Amino acid sequence: MPDRRPPLDQSPAASPGSTGVTRPAASDASGDSSRIWADSHRLIEQMEIEARTCPALRRGESATHFENLLAGFHSITGAQATHLYAVEDGQPNSLSQIGLAVFDAKVDTSGADGHPHWSSDGSTTGARLRVSLPLLPSTQLTWEARFAAPIAVDRRAASEQLASALMDLASSAYLRCRVIRLQSHLGQMDDRESFVASLYRGSNLTETWTSIAVSVQRMTEVDRVSILRIGGDHGQHGGSRMIATSTPSHIDHRADHVRWMQQMVDTYATTTDIFSGTADVEPRGDADRDKIDAWQTYRKQTDCRDIRIEFIGGIAENASSHRTGAAFPAAATESTGPVAAMVLERFGTASDTDRKADRGVQRDADSTGSNTSDQPASLDRYTPHRWTITRAIQDAIVRADSQTPTMAGRGIQWASRQSKISIAIIAAIVIAAALIPVPFNLPVEGRVVPVRQSRLFSPAAGVVSEVLVSDGETVRSGQELVVMRSPDLDLKQQSLLAALDTAQTKRESLSALRSTTRDTQSSADARVIESEIIGLQRQLDAIHHQQKQLTLRSPIDGVVDQWNLVDSLSSRPVTHGQYLLSVIAESEGWNAELDIPDQAIAYLPSHVDQPVQCTFKLRSDPTQTYQGTIADLSLTADLNAEAKSVVRGRVPIRTGDQERLRPGATLVAKIHCGNSPAGFVYLRSLIQWYRRQIWF
């Protein structure tokens, strides 16, 4: 919008020492005009700052800003009355007025050019200043000022320019607030559409009921919302039954609070449409003793602070055709007795409830400008949507009731000719599955093991001093494989050798002494030392024998089987009984060791003289298929690596001269168990599951 304000800084200078907006004195016309220009300049600056910083304008509230504009103009120009109004779609809307005067608010198309126009006041001897500005095709903003006496020429020019400048500020504030209100209105419409959509969300009735309860709980900010069905197929003998709640927990109809709520709803459903109760206020309306006791019992047992029960009436048959998604008056649907109830609850202490209510009151006051003080804020937010929520519940009830004839129609359709043909085809498939035999192969897993192998363990604690073979090397029986030494044995050997040297030295000394003298004591000492030397020699022989045992030799002819043998054992300490390596006799053949599940062992033929054939493949070479016969089965069940009970089965592998198998290689096998009905073969897992269920 173009700025039509005059260059006020070129107007006559304000008098020195002027600090505020004051009404001009009538004695000095030239000084009066200068003060008007100076005060106008300060007023416009103040109003521009207010337009940028006023919090009310940011919220879309312009009344205070308009009042300040008119008050400043009224004070500077000495106008008798000033009026700012807007005409929207031919309807006048007063925005602000200062002073006492009767204004004729109307659309002025002839002078709606944004420029000031003077005219005489027909009822008095004064003057009237009018500035009309078209903002939108259907909206016009008008600034009108009344003066009690004619205005001098110099004051008239200043009043015109001030009115035009303030009109620019007023029009900007008016459009800004209108945009903010429009955005707020669009936001409210979006929120309402989202809320209505949430009431009809859900692919089935359970999801729809839960969505209604959760949506109402979020909108009202209460602690829990429950929906109960009254009468019909859901209530017992016309009573109520909880069908949905806003809490994520599953509804347990045996729970105490569910039974107490159903009893309270049944008590109030006969005489009231709405029931509200708090911890400190007795129930209103027809509050006989039974109703008061029902509410107080429920409150004490559940710690409920506030409660509101909305009873939903049913839709009469002649009104069911009105069921649409758009809102229409309540009179369009004829209601019967209550068919459902919605219960809104708050828990916690009084201070918690008061704080929630205060937040709700403040939010509602900000959005609507008012609040009903005699009911909680959550009820204020519920009331505008009451009909929408009621309609959503009624539609869900109609949907639930309409499913009964649908099921009957499906039953009739099931008896049609097409259904009979389908039943015949299914029966033929079942009979064929029960009578036609097919090969039954039991899938199992296993591994390759050598027929003969020798596992070597450490004979004592020590250190591996030398590894004489490597993985895959062919060895002969008796060949040295690993050399160990024991620091403990070495230490004992050194100690015994030192003791032996000492004893031998003593023996030589006694021998020299006996050659010169014939002392009986010396002869006895010599015999003792000789016995000691013999004992030490025997101990040294035993230690030497133990050290020879630390050299491990191959017990059979075969191949060394231990990956990275040198690096894993060389110069490494080992403990007594620790596994070191294996020697496999490849020339004696290989076996396939199968892990047959314990629950499937009964499928194998029970006759010993009847061989059980199997086919298997190595996972490392799935292109080659091996055939074999189970030679023997373990008499006990063991646990495999997956902690499942299995029975071991051994199958000799017939291999060629060029084939080389690896010990421990995994395989998959099929045990041929003969022929069985096709239904059993293909549905064996389901049959086994069913058998487990009927056993217990």
VEXDREN-989585 format. One record per residue (C-alpha): residue number from 1; x negated, y negated, z negated. Coordinates in steps of 0.5 Angstrom, whole numbers. Example, Ala and Ser with C-alpha at 12.3 -4.5 7.8 and 13.67 -1.06 7.14 Angstrom:
> nr:c1:c2:c3
> 1:-25:9:-16
> 2:-27:2:-14
//
This chain:
> nr:c1:c2:c3
> 1:0:0:0
> 2:-3:-7:2
> 3:-5:-11:-4
> 4:-1:-18:-3
> 5:-4:-21:-9
> 6:-7:-28:-8
> 7:-14:-29:-10
> 8:-13:-31:-17
> 9:-20:-33:-18
> 10:-20:-39:-13
> 11:-14:-42:-17
> 12:-14:-48:-22
> 13:-19:-46:-27
> 14:-16:-44:-34
> 15:-17:-49:-40
> 16:-23:-48:-44
> 17:-22:-44:-50
> 18:-16:-41:-47
> 19:-16:-34:-50
> 20:-9:-31:-49
> 21:-2:-31:-46
> 22:2:-37:-48
> 23:8:-40:-46
> 24:6:-47:-42
> 25:8:-54:-45
> 26:13:-58:-41
> 27:9:-64:-42
> 28:3:-64:-37
> 29:5:-61:-31
> 30:-2:-60:-28
> 31:-4:-57:-34
> 32:2:-52:-35
> 33:0:-50:-28
> 34:-7:-48:-29
> 35:-5:-44:-35
> 36:0:-40:-31
> 37:-6:-38:-26
> 38:-11:-37:-32
> 39:-6:-33:-36
> 40:-3:-29:-30
> 41:-11:-27:-28
> 42:-12:-24:-35
> 43:-5:-21:-35
> 44:-6:-17:-28
> 45:-13:-15:-31
> 46:-10:-12:-37
> 47:-4:-9:-33
> 48:-9:-6:-28
> 49:-13:-3:-34
> 50:-7:0:-37
> 51:-5:3:-31
> 52:-12:7:-31
> 53:-12:9:-38
> 54:-5:9:-41
> 55:-3:17:-43
> 56:4:16:-42
> 57:3:14:-35
> 58:-1:21:-34
> 59:5:25:-37
> 60:10:21:-32
> 61:13:16:-37
> 62:13:9:-35
> 63:18:6:-39
> 64:13:2:-44
> 65:8:0:-38
> 66:14:-3:-34
> 67:16:-6:-41
> 68:9:-9:-42
> 69:9:-12:-34
> 70:16:-15:-35
> 71:14:-18:-42
> 72:8:-21:-39
> 73:11:-24:-34
> 74:17:-27:-38
> 75:12:-30:-43
> 76:8:-33:-38
> 77:13:-36:-33
> 78:18:-38:-39
> 79:24:-34:-35
> 80:30:-33:-38
> 81:31:-26:-36
> 82:27:-21:-32
> 83:30:-14:-29
> 84:26:-9:-26
> 85:31:-3:-23
> 86:30:2:-17
> 87:36:4:-12
> 88:36:11:-10
> 89:41:14:-5
> 90:45:8:-7
> 91:45:9:-14
> 92:42:4:-18
> 93:37:6:-24
> 94:35:0:-29
> 95:27:1:-31
> 96:26:-4:-36
> 97:30:-11:-37
> 98:27:-17:-42
> 99:32:-23:-44
> 100:40:-23:-44
> 101:43:-24:-37
> 102:48:-20:-32
> 103:44:-17:-26
> 104:47:-15:-20
> 105:43:-8:-18
> 106:44:-7:-11
> 107:41:-5:-4
> 108:38:-12:-1
> 109:36:-10:6
> 110:36:-17:9
> 111:30:-19:4
> 112:27:-12:2
> 113:20:-14:5
> 114:16:-14:-1
> 115:16:-22:-1
> 116:19:-27:-6
> 117:25:-30:-5
> 118:28:-36:-9
> 119:36:-37:-9
> 120:40:-41:-14
> 121:44:-38:-19
> 122:51:-39:-17
> 123:54:-39:-25
> 124:48:-44:-27
> 125:44:-49:-25
> 126:38:-45:-26
> 127:34:-41:-20
> 128:33:-34:-19
> 129:27:-30:-16
> 130:27:-24:-13
> 131:22:-19:-10
> 132:25:-12:-6
> 133:20:-7:-4
> 134:22:-1:0
> 135:18:5:-2
> 136:22:11:1
> 137:27:11:6
> 138:32:12:1
> 139:29:8:-5
> 140:28:1:-6
> 141:25:-2:-12
> 142:27:-9:-14
> 143:24:-15:-19
> 144:29:-20:-21
> 145:28:-26:-25
> 146:33:-31:-28
> 147:30:-38:-30
> 148:35:-43:-34
> 149:33:-49:-30
> 150:30:-51:-23
> 151:22:-49:-23
> 152:17:-54:-21
> 153:14:-53:-14
> 154:7:-52:-17
> 155:10:-47:-22
> 156:14:-44:-17
> 157:8:-42:-13
> 158:4:-39:-19
> 159:11:-35:-21
> 160:11:-32:-14
> 161:4:-29:-14
> 162:5:-27:-21
> 163:11:-23:-19
> 164:8:-20:-13
> 165:2:-18:-16
> 166:6:-14:-22
> 167:11:-11:-17
> 168:5:-8:-14
> 169:3:-5:-20
> 170:10:-3:-22
> 171:11:0:-15
> 172:5:4:-16
> 173:7:7:-23
> 174:14:8:-21
> 175:11:13:-15
> 176:6:16:-19
> 177:11:18:-25
> 178:16:20:-19
> 179:10:25:-16
> 180:9:27:-23
> 181:16:29:-25
> 182:17:32:-18
> 183:11:37:-20
> 184:13:38:-26
> 185:20:40:-23
> 186:17:44:-18
> 187:13:48:-24
> 188:19:49:-28
> 189:23:52:-22
> 190:17:57:-20
> 191:17:59:-28
> 192:24:60:-27
> 193:23:64:-21
> 194:18:68:-24
> 195:22:69:-30
> 196:28:72:-26
> 197:24:76:-22
> 198:21:79:-28
> 199:28:81:-31
> 200:29:85:-24
> 201:22:89:-24
> 202:21:96:-24
> 203:22:102:-20
> 204:26:106:-25
> 205:31:104:-30
> 206:26:105:-36
> 207:21:100:-33
> 208:27:95:-32
> 209:29:95:-39
> 210:22:94:-41
> 211:21:89:-37
> 212:27:85:-39
> 213:25:86:-46
> 214:17:84:-45
> 215:19:78:-41
> 216:24:75:-46
> 217:19:76:-51
> 218:14:72:-48
> 219:19:67:-46
> 220:21:66:-53
> 221:15:67:-57
> 222:18:72:-62
> 223:15:78:-65
> 224:19:83:-62
> 225:25:84:-57
> 226:29:90:-57
> 227:35:92:-52
> 228:40:97:-55
> 229:46:100:-51
> 230:53:101:-54
> 231:58:106:-53
> 232:58:110:-46
> 233:53:116:-45
> 234:48:113:-49
> 235:51:112:-56
> 236:54:117:-60
> 237:61:116:-61
> 238:61:109:-59
> 239:55:107:-63
> 240:48:104:-61
> 241:42:107:-58
> 242:35:103:-57
> 243:33:104:-50
> 244:27:99:-49
> 245:23:94:-54
> 246:17:89:-52
> 247:12:93:-56
> 248:8:98:-52
> 249:9:104:-57
> 250:14:110:-55
> 251:21:109:-58
> 252:22:114:-63
> 253:29:115:-65
> 254:28:118:-71
> 255:24:112:-74
> 256:27:109:-80
> 257:27:102:-77
> 258:30:104:-71
> 259:36:107:-75
> 260:37:101:-79
> 261:37:97:-73
> 262:42:101:-70
> 263:46:101:-76
> 264:46:93:-76
> 265:48:93:-69
> 266:54:97:-70
> 267:56:93:-76
> 268:56:87:-72
> 269:58:89:-66
> 270:66:89:-67
> 271:67:82:-69
> 272:61:77:-67
> 273:58:75:-60
> 274:52:72:-63
> 275:49:74:-70
> 276:43:70:-73
> 277:40:71:-80
> 278:34:69:-84
> 279:30:71:-90
> 280:33:65:-94
> 281:40:64:-91
> 282:46:68:-91
> 283:49:71:-85
> 284:54:66:-82
> 285:61:67:-79
> 286:65:73:-81
> 287:60:75:-87
> 288:64:80:-91
> 289:60:84:-96
> 290:58:90:-91
> 291:55:85:-86
> 292:51:82:-91
> 293:48:88:-94
> 294:47:91:-87
> 295:42:85:-85
> 296:39:85:-92
> 297:37:92:-92
> 298:34:91:-85
> 299:30:85:-87
> 300:27:88:-94
> 301:26:95:-90
> 302:22:92:-84
> 303:20:85:-87
> 304:23:81:-81
> 305:23:74:-83
> 306:28:72:-77
> 307:33:75:-73
> 308:38:74:-67
> 309:43:79:-64
> 310:46:77:-57
> 311:51:82:-55
> 312:52:83:-48
> 313:59:84:-45
> 314:61:89:-39
> 315:63:87:-32
> 316:70:89:-30
> 317:71:93:-24
> 318:75:87:-20
> 319:68:83:-22
> 320:63:87:-19
> 321:63:85:-12
> 322:60:78:-15
> 323:54:81:-17
> 324:48:77:-13
> 325:41:75:-15
> 326:44:67:-15
> 327:46:64:-21
> 328:54:63:-21
> 329:59:61:-27
> 330:60:65:-32
> 331:68:65:-31
> 332:66:69:-24
> 333:65:75:-28
> 334:70:78:-32
> 335:67:81:-39
> 336:70:87:-43
> 337:67:89:-50
> 338:60:89:-52
> 339:56:94:-48
> 340:49:92:-50
> 341:45:88:-55
> 342:39:84:-55
> 343:35:83:-62
> 344:30:78:-62
> 345:26:79:-69
> 346:20:75:-72
> 347:16:78:-78
> 348:11:75:-83
> 349:11:70:-88
> 350:15:64:-88
> 351:9:59:-86
> 352:7:64:-80
> 353:14:63:-78
> 354:14:55:-79
> 355:8:54:-75
> 356:11:58:-69
> 357:17:54:-70
> 358:13:48:-70
> 359:9:49:-64
> 360:16:51:-60
> 361:19:45:-62
> 362:14:41:-60
> 363:13:44:-53
> 364:21:43:-52
> 365:21:36:-54
> 366:15:35:-49
> 367:19:38:-44
> 368:26:36:-45
> 369:25:30:-50
> 370:30:33:-55
> 371:31:39:-60
> 372:36:42:-64
> 373:34:42:-71
> 374:39:47:-74
> 375:36:53:-70
> 376:29:56:-68
> 377:25:53:-62
> 378:25:60:-59
> 379:33:60:-59
> 380:32:53:-55
> 381:28:56:-50
> 382:33:62:-50
> 383:39:58:-49
> 384:38:56:-42
> 385:36:63:-40
> 386:42:66:-43
> 387:46:67:-37
> 388:41:70:-33
> 389:38:75:-38
> 390:45:77:-39
> 391:47:78:-32
> 392:40:82:-31
> 393:42:87:-37
> 394:49:87:-34
> 395:46:89:-27
> 396:42:94:-30
> 397:48:97:-34
> 398:51:98:-27
> 399:45:101:-24
> 400:45:106:-30
> 401:52:108:-29
> 402:52:108:-22
> 403:47:114:-22
> 404:52:119:-24
> 405:56:119:-18
> 406:50:119:-14
> 407:48:126:-17
> 408:55:129:-16
> 409:54:127:-8
> 410:47:130:-8
> 411:50:136:-11
> 412:55:137:-5
> 413:50:135:0
> 414:46:141:-3
> 415:51:146:-1
> 416:51:144:6
> 417:49:148:12
> 418:42:145:12
> 419:41:147:5
> 420:43:154:6
> 421:38:155:12
> 422:33:152:7
> 423:35:156:2
> 424:34:162:6
> 425:28:160:9
> 426:25:159:2
> 427:28:166:0
> 428:24:170:6
> 429:18:167:4
> 430:18:169:-3
> 431:20:176:-1
> 432:14:176:4
> 433:9:174:-1
> 434:12:179:-6
> 435:11:185:-1
> 436:6:183:4
> 437:-1:186:2
> 438:-7:182:3
> 439:-15:183:1
> 440:-16:180:-6
> 441:-23:178:-7
> 442:-25:175:-14
> 443:-30:169:-13
> 444:-36:170:-18
> 445:-43:166:-19
> 446:-49:169:-21
> 447:-57:169:-20
> 448:-63:173:-17
> 449:-67:177:-22
> 450:-73:182:-21
> 451:-72:189:-23
> 452:-78:189:-27
> 453:-82:183:-30
> 454:-86:182:-36
> 455:-86:176:-40
> 456:-92:174:-44
> 457:-92:170:-51
> 458:-97:167:-55
> 459:-100:172:-60
> 460:-102:167:-65
> 461:-102:159:-66
> 462:-108:156:-62
> 463:-110:153:-56
> 464:-111:155:-49
> 465:-118:155:-47
> 466:-118:157:-40
> 467:-112:159:-35
> 468:-115:164:-30
> 469:-109:165:-25
> 470:-104:160:-22
> 471:-97:161:-20
> 472:-95:166:-14
> 473:-102:169:-15
> 474:-102:177:-15
> 475:-105:180:-21
> 476:-107:188:-23
> 477:-105:191:-29
> 478:-110:189:-34
> 479:-113:183:-31
> 480:-114:177:-35
> 481:-109:172:-35
> 482:-110:167:-40
> 483:-116:166:-45
> 484:-114:163:-52
> 485:-118:161:-58
> 486:-115:160:-65
> 487:-119:154:-69
> 488:-117:158:-76
> 489:-120:164:-74
> 490:-126:161:-71
> 491:-127:157:-78
> 492:-126:164:-82
> 493:-131:167:-78
> 494:-136:161:-79
> 495:-135:162:-86
> 496:-136:170:-86
> 497:-142:169:-82
> 498:-145:164:-88
> 499:-143:169:-93
> 500:-146:175:-90
> 501:-153:171:-89
> 502:-153:169:-96
> 503:-151:176:-98
> 504:-157:179:-94
> 505:-162:174:-97
> 506:-160:176:-104
> 507:-161:183:-102
> 508:-168:182:-99
> 509:-170:178:-105
> 510:-168:184:-109
> 511:-171:189:-105
> 512:-178:185:-106
> 513:-177:185:-114
> 514:-175:192:-114
> 515:-182:194:-110
> 516:-186:191:-116
> 517:-182:193:-122
> 518:-177:198:-124
> 519:-171:194:-127
> 520:-165:198:-128
> 521:-161:191:-127
> 522:-164:190:-120
> 523:-162:196:-118
> 524:-154:195:-120
> 525:-155:188:-117
> 526:-157:191:-110
> 527:-151:196:-110
> 528:-146:190:-111
> 529:-149:186:-106
> 530:-149:192:-101
> 531:-142:193:-102
> 532:-141:185:-101
> 533:-145:186:-94
> 534:-140:192:-92
> 535:-134:188:-94
> 536:-136:182:-90
> 537:-138:186:-84
> 538:-131:189:-84
> 539:-128:182:-84
> 540:-132:180:-78
> 541:-130:186:-74
> 542:-122:184:-76
> 543:-123:177:-74
> 544:-127:179:-67
> 545:-121:184:-66
> 546:-116:178:-67
> 547:-120:174:-62
> 548:-120:179:-57
> 549:-112:179:-57
> 550:-112:172:-56
> 551:-114:174:-48
> 552:-108:175:-45
> 553:-108:181:-40
> 554:-103:183:-34
> 555:-99:189:-37
> 556:-96:191:-30
> 557:-98:190:-22
> 558:-94:184:-20
> 559:-94:176:-18
> 560:-95:171:-23
> 561:-88:167:-24
> 562:-89:160:-28
> 563:-89:153:-24
> 564:-95:149:-25
> 565:-98:154:-30
> 566:-105:151:-30
> 567:-103:144:-32
> 568:-98:146:-37
> 569:-102:151:-41
> 570:-109:149:-40
> 571:-112:146:-46
> 572:-105:145:-49
> 573:-104:148:-57
> 574:-99:153:-57
> 575:-95:156:-63
> 576:-94:163:-65
> 577:-89:167:-60
> 578:-89:161:-55
> 579:-87:163:-48
> 580:-93:163:-43
> 581:-91:166:-37
> 582:-88:172:-33
> 583:-91:177:-28
> 584:-86:180:-23
> 585:-86:187:-20
> 586:-84:185:-13
> 587:-85:191:-10
> 588:-80:195:-15
> 589:-74:190:-12
> 590:-69:185:-14
> 591:-62:185:-17
> 592:-56:180:-17
> 593:-54:179:-24
> 594:-46:177:-23
> 595:-42:173:-29
> 596:-35:176:-28
> 597:-30:172:-32
> 598:-28:176:-38
> 599:-20:174:-36
> 600:-22:177:-29
> 601:-25:184:-31
> 602:-18:187:-31
> 603:-18:186:-23
> 604:-24:191:-22
> 605:-22:198:-21
> 606:-22:202:-27
> 607:-25:209:-24
> 608:-32:210:-25
> 609:-33:214:-19
> 610:-30:209:-15
> 611:-35:204:-12
> 612:-34:196:-13
> 613:-36:193:-7
> 614:-39:186:-7
> 615:-41:180:-2
> 616:-46:175:-4
> 617:-50:169:-1
> 618:-56:165:-4
> 619:-54:158:-5
> 620:-61:156:-2
> 621:-60:160:4
> 622:-52:161:6
> 623:-53:163:13
> 624:-55:170:11
> 625:-50:175:8
> 626:-52:181:3
> 627:-48:187:1
> 628:-48:191:-5
> 629:-45:195:-10
> 630:-44:194:-17
> 631:-48:199:-21
> 632:-46:198:-28
> 633:-43:193:-32
> 634:-45:190:-39
> 635:-41:193:-45
> 636:-40:187:-49
> 637:-38:180:-47
> 638:-43:174:-47
> 639:-43:166:-46
> 640:-46:163:-40
> 641:-49:156:-40
> 642:-42:153:-39
> 643:-40:157:-46
> 644:-35:161:-42
> 645:-34:168:-44
> 646:-37:173:-38
> 647:-39:180:-37
> 648:-45:181:-34
> 649:-45:186:-27
> 650:-51:188:-24
> 651:-52:189:-16
> 652:-58:192:-13
> 653:-60:188:-7
> 654:-63:192:-1
> 655:-68:187:2
> 656:-73:188:8
> 657:-80:188:8
> 658:-81:181:10
> 659:-76:178:5
> 660:-78:174:-1
> 661:-73:172:-6
> 662:-74:168:-12
> 663:-72:169:-19
> 664:-67:165:-22
> 665:-64:163:-15
> 666:-57:162:-16
> 667:-51:165:-11
> 668:-44:166:-10
> 669:-41:172:-9
> 670:-34:176:-8
> 671:-32:182:-11
> 672:-27:186:-7
> 673:-22:188:-11
> 674:-17:192:-6
> 675:-11:189:-3
> 676:-5:185:-7
> 677:1:182:-6
> 678:0:175:-2
> 679:4:171:-7
> 680:-1:174:-13
> 681:-7:173:-9
> 682:-5:165:-7
> 683:-2:164:-14
> 684:-6:167:-18
> 685:-8:161:-22
> 686:-1:159:-23
> 687:1:166:-25
> 688:-5:167:-30
> 689:-3:160:-33
> 690:4:162:-34
> 691:2:169:-37
> 692:-2:165:-43
> 693:4:161:-44
> 694:9:167:-45
> 695:4:170:-49
> 696:5:165:-55
//
